[in-house]
């Protein structure tokens, strides 16, 4: 069965001392502020105004144009599809692929202030909002400070970065979580028994979900959780899922990566009828006699439902581990026992946006371990982009792909996870790994006894840091001294 993420949060008083001596550091991820005219102002003194779209910014944030005929030269410099709309005018670009440009002719525009946004689901909430200021005479004084790298308030960013990090670490010490928010996903789903069947109850609905402190979004959820509850069974089990659709539209459930018969594959209207609002549906199947690592999500309207939160984790048994093998110099003990088995569900779109397990930093939960633990972590990508997941300093031993054990496990510090993929990694924080001195030798007198606070984040830099410092797909891997837990 899935083991809890933490067994005893009261032991974390030792972490308070640890936090005082171990710095939770992330390399500067960088902020690129593009100048959009020769003077860096973004002014349309003559010709079109250049506007750049990226993850997740509109540059310049304050677009200036003189009254009259206004045209914006819009370029998508990001890695995702973006668009641009002037809200009050109801005029926007088509969807722009990465690297694509277009001219947005706004026609005759009266003096005033207008809102510009990216209308791709979730992107406005992630920061793709700006202002178009149209005036009769925009002088240099009015334009000062609206463009170029010198106008960026680096000190304010650094101060916000430090304050948010302090709050995150304080929450970790007090609660064993990120900064507390309403709602927790991935809760193990209890089952009942009916004859040979393990019976699970699921319902889908639209809820208010606090994705980060104070930020509530319209989430699509199973059992009012994002991710939905964790379903775990053993190889060979008979499974029944009683599903109720409380959404205002039709849906289904696809068991992605779980072996099911055709009629339980959950692809309406191919394998079953669409489950209409207020209707029930029953899925029944026997899982195979082998471990599987899968997920469940909507297939009907999946382009909306899944990015908005309608996904969950489904595991069968535990993946076969390379016990007794030596992988890149790391020997896996024959008697290895997993102390924690954890899901890490990645998302990057919809109302939920850039998240780890349904939350954005600083609401993301740190992972607590002690020296000598053995953690089995499963990555699940339910988003629209690849995510290179980087754990600082502690090796990730990659043991399975989509639930299938690798014939040749390997070690990495950054693992790329594509949409729909599941990767399973073994993490073994050891004294040797964490206590090398400046010459690369084992420091037996290391004051932290193998402990530390290690950054853990997506290495697409704009997924891990924003205008207020660390953000979104970022958390920490905390290693407490041996015996602390």
C-alpha positions as CSV (number, residue, x, y, z in Angstrom):
1,X,0.0,0.0,0.0
2,X,1.2,3.6,-0.5
3,X,3.2,4.7,2.5
4,X,2.6,8.2,4.0
5,X,4.7,11.0,2.9
6,X,5.6,11.7,6.5
7,X,5.3,9.6,9.6
8,X,6.1,12.1,12.4
9,X,6.0,15.8,11.9
10,X,6.8,16.5,15.5
11,X,10.4,15.3,15.0
12,X,10.9,18.3,12.7
13,X,12.2,20.5,15.5
14,X,15.6,19.4,14.5
15,X,14.9,20.8,11.0
16,X,14.7,24.3,12.6
17,X,18.3,24.1,13.5
18,X,19.1,22.5,10.2
19,X,17.5,25.4,8.3
20,X,19.8,27.8,10.2
21,X,22.9,26.3,8.8
22,X,21.9,24.8,5.4
23,X,21.0,27.1,2.6
24,X,18.2,26.2,0.3
25,X,19.7,27.5,-2.9
26,X,18.7,27.6,-6.5
27,X,20.9,29.0,-9.2
28,X,19.7,32.3,-10.6
29,X,17.2,31.3,-13.1
30,X,17.2,34.6,-14.9
31,X,14.7,37.2,-15.9
32,X,14.8,38.4,-19.5
33,X,13.1,41.7,-20.2
34,X,13.1,42.5,-23.9
35,X,13.3,46.1,-25.1
36,X,10.7,46.7,-27.7
37,X,11.8,49.9,-29.3
38,X,15.1,51.7,-29.8
39,X,14.6,53.6,-26.6
40,X,13.4,50.6,-24.7
41,X,10.0,52.2,-24.0
42,X,7.6,50.1,-26.0
43,X,6.2,53.3,-27.5
44,X,4.5,53.4,-30.9
45,X,5.8,56.9,-31.8
46,X,5.8,55.5,-35.4
47,X,5.1,52.1,-36.8
48,X,3.9,49.0,-35.1
49,X,4.6,48.3,-31.4
50,X,6.6,45.2,-30.8
51,X,5.1,42.8,-28.1
52,X,6.8,39.6,-27.0
53,X,5.0,36.6,-25.5
54,X,6.8,34.1,-23.2
55,X,6.2,31.8,-20.3
56,X,4.5,33.6,-18.6
57,X,4.9,37.2,-19.4
58,X,3.8,39.9,-21.9
59,X,6.7,42.2,-22.6
60,X,6.6,45.1,-22.2
61,X,4.0,44.9,-19.4
62,X,3.0,48.5,-20.1
63,X,2.6,48.9,-23.9
64,X,2.4,52.6,-25.1
65,X,0.9,53.8,-28.3
66,X,-0.2,57.2,-29.6
67,X,-3.9,57.6,-30.2
68,X,-5.2,56.8,-33.7
69,X,-4.4,53.7,-35.8
70,X,-2.6,51.2,-33.6
71,X,-0.9,48.0,-34.7
72,X,0.9,45.6,-32.5
73,X,3.7,43.3,-33.9
74,X,3.2,40.2,-31.7
75,X,5.9,37.5,-31.5
76,X,5.7,34.3,-29.5
77,X,9.2,33.9,-28.1
78,X,8.1,31.1,-25.7
79,X,8.0,27.4,-25.9
80,X,4.2,27.0,-25.7
81,X,1.3,28.3,-27.8
82,X,0.2,31.8,-26.8
83,X,-2.0,34.5,-28.1
84,X,-2.8,38.2,-27.3
85,X,-6.2,39.9,-26.9
86,X,-7.1,43.5,-26.1
87,X,-10.0,42.7,-23.7
88,X,-12.0,45.9,-24.0
89,X,-11.8,45.9,-27.8
90,X,-12.5,42.2,-28.2
91,X,-9.7,42.0,-30.8
92,X,-7.0,39.4,-30.6
93,X,-4.4,37.3,-32.5
94,X,-4.9,33.7,-33.5
95,X,-3.0,31.1,-31.5
96,X,0.7,31.5,-32.2
97,X,3.1,28.6,-32.2
98,X,6.5,29.0,-30.7
99,X,8.5,31.4,-32.9
100,X,5.5,32.6,-34.8
101,X,4.6,36.3,-35.4
102,X,1.6,38.3,-36.5
103,X,0.4,41.9,-36.9
104,X,-2.6,42.8,-34.7
105,X,-4.4,45.7,-36.3
106,X,-6.5,47.4,-33.6
107,X,-7.8,50.1,-36.0
108,X,-8.6,53.5,-34.6
109,X,-8.1,53.4,-30.8
110,X,-9.2,56.2,-28.6
111,X,-7.0,57.5,-25.7
112,X,-7.3,55.3,-22.6
113,X,-6.0,52.3,-20.8
114,X,-6.8,48.8,-22.0
115,X,-6.1,45.3,-20.6
116,X,-4.1,42.8,-22.7
117,X,-4.0,39.1,-21.9
118,X,-3.1,35.7,-23.2
119,X,-6.4,33.8,-23.5
120,X,-4.9,30.3,-23.5
121,X,-6.4,28.5,-20.5
122,X,-4.5,29.3,-17.3
123,X,-2.0,31.7,-18.8
124,X,-3.6,34.9,-17.6
125,X,-3.6,33.5,-14.1
126,X,0.1,32.7,-14.4
127,X,1.0,36.3,-15.2
128,X,0.3,36.9,-18.9
129,X,-1.6,40.1,-18.4
130,X,-0.5,43.6,-19.2
131,X,-1.7,47.1,-20.1
132,X,-2.0,49.0,-23.3
133,X,-1.9,52.7,-22.7
134,X,-3.0,54.9,-25.6
135,X,-2.5,58.7,-25.4
136,X,-2.3,61.8,-27.6
137,X,1.2,62.8,-26.5
138,X,3.5,60.3,-24.7
139,X,6.6,62.1,-23.5
140,X,9.9,60.6,-22.4
141,X,9.0,61.2,-18.7
142,X,5.9,59.2,-18.9
143,X,7.7,56.4,-20.7
144,X,10.6,56.2,-18.3
145,X,11.0,53.0,-16.5
146,X,8.7,50.9,-18.7
147,X,11.2,49.0,-20.7
148,X,14.8,47.6,-20.7
149,X,16.7,45.6,-18.1
150,X,17.5,48.7,-16.1
151,X,13.7,49.2,-15.4
152,X,13.4,45.8,-13.8
153,X,13.2,46.1,-10.0
154,X,15.9,43.6,-9.1
155,X,16.0,44.5,-5.4
156,X,12.2,44.0,-5.1
157,X,12.5,40.6,-6.7
158,X,15.3,39.6,-4.4
159,X,13.4,40.8,-1.3
160,X,10.3,38.9,-2.3
161,X,12.4,35.8,-3.1
162,X,13.9,35.9,0.4
163,X,10.6,36.6,2.1
164,X,8.8,33.8,0.3
165,X,11.6,31.3,1.0
166,X,11.5,32.2,4.7
167,X,7.8,31.6,4.8
168,X,8.2,28.3,3.0
169,X,10.8,27.1,5.4
170,X,8.9,28.2,8.4
171,X,5.8,26.3,7.2
172,X,8.0,23.3,6.6
173,X,9.2,23.4,10.2
174,X,5.8,24.1,11.8
175,X,3.5,21.9,9.6
176,X,5.8,19.6,7.5
177,X,4.2,21.1,4.4
178,X,4.6,24.1,2.1
179,X,2.6,27.2,3.1
180,X,-0.8,25.7,4.0
181,X,-3.6,26.0,1.5
182,X,-7.1,24.5,1.3
183,X,-7.3,21.0,-0.2
184,X,-4.8,18.1,-0.5
185,X,-4.5,15.7,-3.4
186,X,-3.2,12.2,-3.8
187,X,-5.0,11.0,-0.6
188,X,-5.2,7.1,-0.6
189,X,-8.7,6.0,-1.6
190,X,-10.2,3.5,0.7
191,X,-12.2,0.6,-0.8
192,X,-15.0,-1.7,0.2
193,X,-15.2,-5.4,-0.7
194,X,-18.0,-7.0,-2.6
195,X,-17.3,-10.6,-3.1
196,X,-13.9,-10.7,-4.9
197,X,-14.1,-7.1,-6.0
198,X,-12.3,-4.2,-4.4
199,X,-14.8,-1.4,-4.9
200,X,-13.8,2.3,-5.2
201,X,-16.1,5.3,-5.3
202,X,-15.3,8.3,-7.6
203,X,-17.2,11.4,-8.5
204,X,-16.2,14.3,-10.7
205,X,-17.2,17.9,-10.0
206,X,-16.0,21.5,-10.4
207,X,-14.6,23.0,-7.2
208,X,-12.8,26.0,-5.9
209,X,-9.2,25.0,-5.5
210,X,-6.5,26.9,-3.8
211,X,-3.5,26.4,-6.0
212,X,-1.2,28.7,-4.1
213,X,-1.7,30.9,-1.0
214,X,-4.7,33.1,-1.6
215,X,-5.1,32.1,-5.3
216,X,-8.3,30.1,-5.9
217,X,-9.1,28.7,-9.3
218,X,-12.0,26.7,-10.8
219,X,-10.6,23.2,-10.6
220,X,-12.1,20.0,-12.1
221,X,-11.6,17.3,-9.5
222,X,-12.2,13.7,-8.5
223,X,-13.6,13.5,-5.0
224,X,-12.8,17.2,-4.5
225,X,-9.1,16.5,-4.7
226,X,-6.4,17.6,-7.3
227,X,-4.8,15.3,-8.1
228,X,-7.7,12.9,-7.4
229,X,-7.4,10.2,-4.7
230,X,-4.6,7.6,-5.1
231,X,-6.0,4.2,-6.1
232,X,-3.8,1.3,-5.1
233,X,-4.5,-2.4,-5.6
234,X,-2.4,-5.6,-5.7
235,X,-1.6,-7.7,-8.8
236,X,-4.5,-9.9,-9.9
237,X,-7.1,-7.9,-8.0
238,X,-10.7,-7.6,-9.3
239,X,-11.5,-3.8,-9.4
240,X,-14.8,-2.0,-9.6
241,X,-15.0,1.7,-9.9
242,X,-18.4,3.3,-9.3
243,X,-18.3,6.7,-11.0
244,X,-20.7,9.6,-10.7
245,X,-20.6,12.5,-13.1
246,X,-21.4,15.8,-11.3
247,X,-19.9,17.9,-14.1
248,X,-22.2,20.0,-16.2
249,X,-21.1,18.1,-19.4
250,X,-20.3,14.6,-20.5
251,X,-17.2,12.7,-19.4
252,X,-15.5,9.3,-18.9
253,X,-12.5,7.8,-17.1
254,X,-9.5,6.4,-19.0
255,X,-7.2,4.2,-17.0
256,X,-3.9,5.3,-18.6
257,X,-1.2,2.6,-18.3
258,X,-3.5,0.2,-16.5
259,X,-4.4,-3.0,-18.3
260,X,-8.1,-3.2,-18.8
261,X,-10.5,-5.0,-21.2
262,X,-11.8,-2.9,-24.2
263,X,-15.1,-2.1,-22.5
264,X,-13.3,-0.6,-19.5
265,X,-10.7,1.5,-21.4
266,X,-12.8,4.7,-20.9
267,X,-12.8,6.3,-24.3
268,X,-16.3,7.6,-25.0
269,X,-17.9,7.1,-27.4
270,X,-15.5,4.4,-28.7
271,X,-15.6,1.9,-25.9
272,X,-18.6,3.2,-23.9
273,X,-21.4,5.8,-24.1
274,X,-20.6,9.3,-22.8
275,X,-21.4,9.6,-19.1
276,X,-23.9,12.5,-19.1
277,X,-24.3,15.0,-16.2
278,X,-25.8,13.4,-13.1
279,X,-25.3,9.9,-14.6
280,X,-23.4,6.9,-13.0
281,X,-21.2,4.4,-14.7
282,X,-19.4,1.3,-13.5
283,X,-16.0,0.1,-14.6
284,X,-15.0,-3.5,-13.8
285,X,-11.7,-5.2,-14.7
286,X,-9.0,-7.5,-13.3
287,X,-5.6,-6.0,-13.1
288,X,-2.7,-8.2,-14.4
289,X,-0.5,-10.4,-12.2
290,X,2.4,-7.8,-12.4
291,X,3.0,-4.4,-11.0
292,X,1.8,-1.3,-13.0
293,X,2.2,2.4,-12.6
294,X,-0.7,4.3,-14.2
295,X,-3.0,7.2,-13.9
296,X,-6.7,7.9,-14.5
297,X,-8.1,10.9,-16.2
298,X,-10.9,12.1,-18.5
299,X,-10.6,11.2,-22.1
300,X,-13.8,13.0,-23.4
301,X,-13.0,16.8,-23.3
302,X,-9.6,15.8,-22.1
303,X,-7.9,18.9,-23.6
304,X,-9.9,20.9,-21.0
305,X,-10.6,18.5,-18.2
306,X,-7.1,17.1,-17.6
307,X,-5.2,20.5,-17.5
308,X,-7.9,21.8,-15.2
309,X,-7.2,19.0,-12.7
310,X,-9.3,15.9,-13.6
311,X,-6.5,13.4,-13.1
312,X,-5.3,10.9,-10.4
313,X,-2.7,8.2,-9.7
314,X,-3.4,4.4,-10.0
315,X,-0.8,1.9,-8.9
316,X,-0.7,-1.9,-8.9
317,X,1.7,-3.5,-6.5
318,X,5.2,-2.1,-6.4
319,X,7.5,-1.9,-9.4
320,X,10.3,-4.5,-9.4
321,X,13.5,-2.9,-8.0
322,X,17.1,-3.7,-9.0
323,X,17.9,-5.1,-5.6
324,X,21.5,-6.4,-5.4
325,X,22.6,-4.6,-8.5
326,X,25.3,-1.9,-8.7
327,X,24.3,1.0,-10.9
328,X,27.0,3.6,-11.7
329,X,28.8,2.7,-8.5
330,X,25.7,2.8,-6.4
331,X,24.8,-0.6,-4.9
332,X,21.2,-1.4,-4.2
333,X,21.0,-3.5,-1.0
334,X,19.5,-7.0,-1.5
335,X,17.2,-6.4,1.5
336,X,16.2,-2.8,0.5
337,X,12.9,-1.7,2.1
338,X,11.1,1.3,0.7
339,X,10.4,3.9,3.4
340,X,8.2,6.2,1.3
341,X,6.5,5.7,-2.1
342,X,5.4,9.1,-3.5
343,X,3.7,10.4,-6.6
344,X,4.8,13.6,-8.3
345,X,2.2,14.7,-10.7
346,X,3.2,17.4,-13.1
347,X,0.9,20.0,-14.8
348,X,1.5,23.1,-16.8
349,X,-1.8,24.3,-18.3
350,X,-5.5,24.9,-17.7
351,X,-6.7,26.7,-14.6
352,X,-4.3,24.7,-12.4
353,X,-1.2,25.8,-14.4
354,X,2.4,25.1,-13.4
355,X,2.0,22.7,-10.5
356,X,3.5,19.8,-8.6
357,X,0.7,17.6,-7.2
358,X,-1.9,20.3,-7.8
359,X,0.0,23.1,-5.9
360,X,2.4,25.9,-6.9
361,X,5.3,27.0,-4.8
362,X,5.3,28.1,-2.0
363,X,2.3,25.7,-1.4
364,X,4.2,22.7,-2.8
365,X,5.1,20.2,-0.1
366,X,8.8,19.5,0.6
367,X,9.8,15.8,0.8
368,X,11.2,14.9,4.2
369,X,13.7,12.0,4.5
370,X,16.5,11.0,6.8
371,X,19.9,9.6,5.9
372,X,19.5,6.0,5.0
373,X,15.9,6.2,3.7
374,X,14.9,4.6,0.5
375,X,12.3,6.7,-1.5
376,X,10.4,5.4,-4.6
377,X,9.2,8.4,-6.5
378,X,6.9,8.2,-9.5
379,X,6.7,11.1,-11.9
380,X,3.4,11.5,-13.9
381,X,3.1,14.1,-16.6
382,X,-0.5,15.2,-17.0
383,X,0.5,18.5,-18.7
384,X,1.1,19.6,-22.2
385,X,4.9,20.0,-22.1
386,X,8.0,18.1,-21.3
387,X,9.5,18.8,-17.8
388,X,13.1,18.1,-17.0
389,X,12.9,17.4,-13.2
390,X,16.1,18.3,-11.4
391,X,17.0,17.2,-7.9
392,X,20.1,19.0,-6.6
393,X,23.0,16.8,-5.5
394,X,21.1,13.6,-4.6
395,X,21.2,11.0,-7.4
396,X,18.0,9.8,-9.0
397,X,18.3,6.1,-9.9
398,X,15.8,5.5,-12.7
399,X,14.4,2.0,-12.3
400,X,11.2,1.9,-14.4
401,X,9.5,3.5,-17.4
402,X,5.7,3.5,-17.6
403,X,5.7,0.8,-14.9
404,X,8.0,-1.5,-16.8
405,X,11.3,-2.2,-15.0
406,X,14.4,-1.1,-17.0
407,X,16.8,-3.8,-18.0
408,X,19.5,-1.2,-17.6
409,X,18.7,1.2,-14.8
410,X,20.6,4.5,-14.8
411,X,21.5,7.4,-12.6
412,X,20.7,11.0,-13.4
413,X,20.2,14.3,-11.7
414,X,17.7,15.6,-14.3
415,X,15.0,13.4,-15.8
416,X,12.9,14.6,-18.7
417,X,9.3,13.6,-18.4
418,X,7.1,13.9,-21.5
419,X,3.2,14.2,-21.4
420,X,1.6,10.9,-20.6
421,X,4.9,9.4,-19.3
422,X,5.5,7.8,-15.9
423,X,9.0,7.4,-14.7
424,X,10.0,5.7,-11.4
425,X,13.1,6.7,-9.6
426,X,14.8,5.4,-6.5
427,X,16.4,8.0,-4.2
428,X,18.8,6.9,-1.5
429,X,20.2,9.9,0.5
430,X,23.4,8.6,2.1
431,X,26.1,9.9,4.3
432,X,28.7,9.5,1.6
433,X,26.7,11.4,-1.0
434,X,26.1,14.4,1.2
435,X,29.4,14.9,3.1
436,X,32.2,15.3,0.7
437,X,34.8,17.9,1.6
438,X,36.3,20.5,-0.7
439,X,38.8,17.9,-2.1
440,X,36.0,15.4,-2.8
441,X,36.9,13.2,0.2
442,X,34.4,11.9,2.8
443,X,34.2,14.4,5.6
444,X,33.5,12.3,8.7
445,X,33.2,15.4,10.8
446,X,30.5,17.0,8.7
447,X,28.4,19.0,11.1
448,X,25.0,18.1,9.5
449,X,25.6,14.3,9.5
450,X,24.4,14.0,5.8
451,X,21.6,16.5,6.2
452,X,20.7,19.3,3.9
453,X,17.9,21.1,2.1
454,X,18.1,20.4,-1.6
455,X,16.3,22.3,-4.3
456,X,13.9,20.1,-6.5
457,X,12.3,21.7,-9.5
458,X,11.5,21.7,-13.2
459,X,14.6,22.9,-15.0
460,X,12.6,24.9,-17.6
461,X,13.7,28.0,-15.9
462,X,10.5,30.0,-16.4
463,X,8.6,27.1,-14.7
464,X,10.7,27.5,-11.5
465,X,11.2,31.2,-11.0
466,X,9.1,34.3,-11.6
467,X,9.0,38.0,-10.7
468,X,8.9,37.2,-7.0
469,X,11.7,34.6,-7.1
470,X,11.1,30.9,-6.7
471,X,7.7,29.9,-8.1
472,X,5.4,27.2,-9.5
473,X,7.2,23.8,-10.1
474,X,9.6,24.1,-7.2
475,X,9.9,22.4,-3.9
476,X,12.7,21.1,-1.6
477,X,14.1,17.7,-0.7
478,X,14.9,17.8,3.0
479,X,17.4,15.2,4.4
480,X,17.5,15.1,8.2
481,X,20.4,13.6,10.1
482,X,20.3,9.9,10.7
483,X,18.1,9.1,13.6
484,X,16.2,12.3,13.4
485,X,13.0,10.7,12.1
